[in-house]
Amino acid sequence: MEDKLKAFAKELFKIDAIKFGEYKTKIGLMTPVYCDLRVIVSYPKLLETLAELMIWKIGNINNYNIICGVPYTALPIATVVSIKSNVSMVMRRKEAKDYGTKKLIEGVFKPGDNCLIIEDVITSGSSILETVKDLTNSELKCTDAIILLNREQGGEAFLKNNGIKMHALFNLTQLMDILQEANYIDSLMVQKVRDYLATTKVDESLLNKNVSQNRLKMSFEDREKLAKNPVAKRLFEIMRNKQTTLCVAADILSATDLLNFAEAVGPHICALKTHIDIVEDFNPNLIQPLQQIADRHNFVLFEDRKFADIGKTVEYQYSKGLYSISSWAPLVTVHSLMGPGVLDAIKSSDGAKARGVFLLAEASSAGNLISENYTKDTIKMAEQYPELITGIVCQSPLFTNNPGFIQLCPGVQLENKQDNLGQKYNSPLTVVLEKGADVAVVGRGISQAPEPAVAAEKYKKILWNAYLERIKTRVD
Ligand code: 6AU
């Protein structure tokens, strides 16, 4: 294969795909060497060789369910790679068509499919990241890109900072060596290109313009600045200060047990989620000591009321009645089912000013009737209320381009995969690394453990390390 690679480099030179002189790159840098792979469509045998070399370089191409070429030059390359490897392809539109479905990604794929990016030349990496942004917005997973030529001008590091590992057939230096050895270029030109590589640096500000804000790769500190809802800001702050993304579900039937439980797990949690209407001996006097515990241990009280009625009724349920939720719970859950009137009701009801909503977009229970469109429309509804919405309750990495929202993921347990009433569980590692959870809700995994405080600490540590792992730049 190494010989094939060398022969291929020489062919590229012969067809003028690699030229020497004075050229301007896409982002405005002058360069003595220019690689124009557009001509390759006129040389089918070479295109075929390029595809074979890429498949060889990437190793196990069957790790990917989908491939995508960066438009436009890499589209024919990706097509041939797809045919040769039998891995299906999607196409990214540069602009969504302004009629019909407005899809940015054409082709058949499933959320979570692993997509390999294909590109001809990398200078800054910005074109690849534009494509990655659209793919991840469509819920495809992108971790690797295969490239014909790395111009060694910072693109590889820039991709790495954004979670993409680059695999290149050649560096510019290697390519120059092959061409010099074949006497296609002289030492003067080689020196000129070497000097150019040593002195040219891609302007960081040009690069940063294109950085995609993928919440899954961002720190809570950075995301806190982008949150518009005051409770989201507070949660981000608590999470990074206490180093915990654990929310416990305190589904406990007695007032005394609830207080004891809150006191025990308090040091390890960012939020305590209640179903206050299940407390058999509920009395409004329960609220004050609960608030004191929350203040002492710095966590948020979160009433999981799942409001789902017309706005006016929700206003009463939220701010009146025995529970007077808005007076003590800064956070509540809401169903999008009944429309935005519910959110308007929460926004305008009496009660404490700093309030936030987790909107339910997906559920952890088997056989739930939530459809893909319902989920998508729920996210859209949330985006209409950035000041009110703390985040989304869901089971998959949605809204990756909206780092100000928090993903809350219930159905988390180490011991069991399900209960006997349809609840489904994932492990803490899975929910953070695969499902996109920022905050994980653990109920019975902690409340029914022999020592809830010990269990809470254990979950806290696993979840926090998984978060650190997720935002870490890939170094391999
Ligand atoms: O860990 P568990 O199964 O003991 O408790 C899970 C908690 C319960 C549910 O009411 C809640 O999480 N929940 C939610 C929430 C938070 O709204 C949504 C969902 O889809 N699944 C789920 O279990 O208190």
Boltz pocket constraint, residues with backbone or C-beta under 6 A from the ligand:
constraints:
  - pocket:
      binder: B
      contacts: [[A, 249], [A, 251], [A, 304], [A, 333], [A, 362], [A, 363], [A, 364], [A, 365], [A, 393], [A, 410], [A, 411], [A, 412], [A, 413], [A, 423], [A, 441], [A, 442], [A, 443], [A, 444], [A, 445]]
      max_distance: 6.0
